[in-house]
């Protein structure tokens, strides 16, 4: 297992990070099996574990907490806050009120006194970023978290947060967690350069493109939309949708590249993400022990320039073959009122 420093935190983490999203009711509901997978990852040198409060409504954090009992010092533990937890108002977002409430719940579920990396899961345009940075800075001072970061923030919002931190003498986002894979290279345009400029650690999610780069889905083969990830996100896998046809055609080309270097498609896909100099760690999200073993099998694989050039020819740098983040879109796109002048102003113009 290879290790890298997480931005400027001084914390050394494994190049492969164990993502816990699939532990719990959404993925693997068997707590004991999930714990065995976590222990197997730790035994193989993975020291970085990432979860979130909203994964299976807190169940993922509970499983991770049970798994790390007696092994807490072996793991750099990361979790996230933002998405709604339960019904009612003020049950999500990036406000001081919610973060102070939810960090205590995460600490309880994780059975720990501290969180190594506490991440803001998405931007919240109803909350001033200074409010968010202020409460996170206080949590560092209280010893409840060691560092904090953001997840799936546009480059301009990362820059804004850093300027606010500087002007107000607040703690800074030390990490960013964006989606990144051969099929989703959009962050190469600005997010990764910005993170490099500010010395931020980067842990990327969905390096296997929601399963499309596992080799399980191939051109001309039927896709069962009733089980697994396809049942959760059928539009990502339905072979009748044009963007999925494109993905399947690209997969066939990538299989040839992988075969040419004696690797599997998932090994190629994971090695690609950690080849970028801005990337610290790639999150793997196994649901079974077999998936963990397959992900870690190629942990030492490093791609040469010729292989990376071939990938660039198939999917040009900075290109998103599909929109990787289906969980959140900025209100400037989802709220028509933000994109339209009042009717009276339009008529006057």
Secondary structure, DSSP 8 states (H G I E B T S, - for coil): --EEE-TTS--EEESEEEE-TTBSTTSB--HHHHHHHHHHHHHTT--EEE--TTGGGGHHHHHHHHHTTTTGGG-EEEEEE-S--SSSTTSSSS-HHHHHHHHHHHHHHHT-S-EEEEEE-S--TTS-HHHHHHHHHHHHHTTSEEEEEEES--HHHHHHHHHHHHHHT-----EEE-B-BTTB-GGGTTHHHHHHHTT-EEEEB-TTGGGTTSS-S-TTS---TTSHHHHH-GGGT-TTSHHHHHHHHHHHHHHHHHHHTT--HHHHHHHHHHHSTT--EEEE--SSHHHHHHHHHTTT----HHHHHHHHHHS-TT-BSS----S---HHHH-GGGGS--HHHHHH-
